[in-house]
Amino acid sequence: MASTVGVIFSSTNDENVPELTKVRSKGSIPYGGRYRLVDFALSCMVNSGITTVGMITKNNYQSLMDHLGSGKEWDLARKEGGLILLPPYSDESEMLYRNRLEGLKGASAFLKKCKEDFVVVADSDAVYKLDYRKVIDQHIKTNADLTLVYHEHEGGDINSYIMLDTDSNGQIISIDVNQRASGVRKHYINVFVARTSYLLNLIQTSIARGYSSFSGDILVPAAKTGNIYGYKYEGYYQNVDSLQSYFKANMDLLDKKIRTELFADRDIYTKVNDAAPAKFSETAKVSNSLIHDGCLIEGTVENCVLFRGVKVGKGAVLKNCIIMSENYIGDNCKLSYVVSDKDVAIRNGVTLAGCAQKPYFINKGMHI
């Protein structure tokens, strides 16, 4: 493994999931009963031997700080390197960064202090498990300036995708930005590798020339004149770019094959929160669901993901729901295709229903 430093954006395209990012950054969105989205990019880096990671913050990052702490859960509580939270502005400015390029400029002081030869830059808005060592190996073998990781899949609902075209050798020959995808395309998943010195030079040159868009001003022209390669990631990948995709990402965990791919072999680390085991009363009926610590189930739960500390009352029926931590579901409630944020209380007898394309969402702390 070549010496490598990691940089993770904790807030990217937060506006695409406003329901979940009102009170938190995108990276700290709860997922799968006990995880946060940031756990995947961060765990992939740790499992790839990266021991210095800079986390670029922006808005609503209190929950992110609470979750990450000192980085102990990821073995990043170290005297040298480890997990370093980076402010959302540069040394020269007190303004929040407005785009990815300005965010990287703010992180340039951190990168200048790093002795590592290579840097992996990733977002924290997707569920996947990638060995970054393979990307770096290819980057070195091809002598690339940049290596962009892509995944082949159908397009989504928003116009914020970057799609790549590569030749037979894997070199990127064109990049399309902000276009709707038709059919299966090569989607850039906002993970790239570069030499640290190359990235620092790229940042300084871009700022000096007044560039504002990393994708439009740097990647698109570089595909025509530079030495940029693509790395194909073939495993499970789900970007969280809408409430619908968040619902799908959680529902996918009910598929044993996907669950095994994500959590077997190499661990996805997260903050440990010890709690009593889940309790099931004599009236409980549970099928094809993930039920986590501290839950009390007295009703019926089918095809659901229940986070820690959820109480489901007698006679209640939950189908195809995602219920976050510390929810109280009253007796005889009927919930179908519901996504409920943390600390919600639903009184007895309430019926709520959505659909897979548009789940019914309940804001954090609401009483219904």
RAURLIN-V205913 format. One record per backbone hydrogen bond with DSSP energy under -1.0 kcal/mol. NH is the residue of the N-H (numbers start at 1). CO is the residue of the C=O. If there is no record, write none. Layout:
BEGIN
NH|CO / NH|CO
END
This chain:
BEGIN
5|118 / 6|52 / 7|120 / 8|54 / 9|122 / 10|56 / 16|13 / 17|14 / 21|17 / 27|10 / 29|26 / 31|35 / 35|31 / 37|29 / 38|27 / 39|36 / 40|37 / 42|38 / 43|39 / 44|40 / 45|41 / 46|42 / 47|43 / 49|46 / 50|45 / 53|82 / 54|6 / 55|84 / 56|8 / 57|86 / 65|61 / 66|62 / 67|63 / 68|64 / 69|65 / 71|68 / 74|71 / 75|72 / 76|71 / 78|76 / 82|51 / 83|76 / 84|53 / 86|55 / 97|88 / 103|99 / 104|100 / 105|101 / 106|102 / 107|103 / 108|105 / 111|107 / 112|108 / 118|3 / 119|194 / 120|5 / 121|192 / 122|7 / 127|238 / 134|131 / 136|132 / 137|133 / 138|134 / 139|135 / 140|136 / 141|137 / 142|138 / 144|139 / 145|227 / 147|193 / 148|229 / 149|191 / 150|231 / 151|187 / 153|185 / 163|176 / 164|186 / 165|174 / 167|171 / 170|167 / 172|228 / 173|165 / 174|165 / 176|163 / 178|161 / 185|153 / 187|151 / 187|185 / 188|162 / 189|149 / 192|121 / 193|147 / 194|119 / 196|117 / 199|195 / 200|196 / 201|197 / 202|198 / 203|199 / 204|200 / 205|201 / 206|202 / 207|203 / 208|204 / 209|205 / 210|207 / 211|206 / 217|213 / 219|214 / 220|215 / 222|218 / 223|219 / 224|221 / 225|221 / 226|222 / 229|146 / 230|170 / 231|148 / 233|150 / 238|127 / 240|125 / 241|239 / 246|242 / 247|243 / 248|244 / 249|245 / 250|246 / 251|247 / 252|248 / 253|250 / 254|251 / 255|252 / 259|255 / 260|256 / 261|257 / 262|258 / 263|259 / 264|260 / 266|264 / 279|295 / 281|297 / 284|281 / 285|299 / 287|301 / 290|304 / 292|306 / 294|276 / 295|292 / 296|310 / 297|279 / 298|312 / 300|316 / 301|285 / 302|318 / 303|287 / 305|321 / 306|290 / 307|323 / 309|293 / 311|327 / 312|296 / 313|329 / 316|313 / 317|333 / 318|300 / 319|335 / 320|302 / 322|338 / 323|305 / 324|340 / 326|308 / 328|344 / 329|311 / 330|346 / 332|314 / 333|330 / 334|350 / 335|317 / 336|352 / 337|319 / 339|360 / 340|322 / 341|362 / 343|325 / 345|366 / 346|328 / 349|331 / 350|347 / 352|334 / 354|336 / 355|358 / 360|337 / 362|339 / 365|342 / 366|363 / 368|345
END
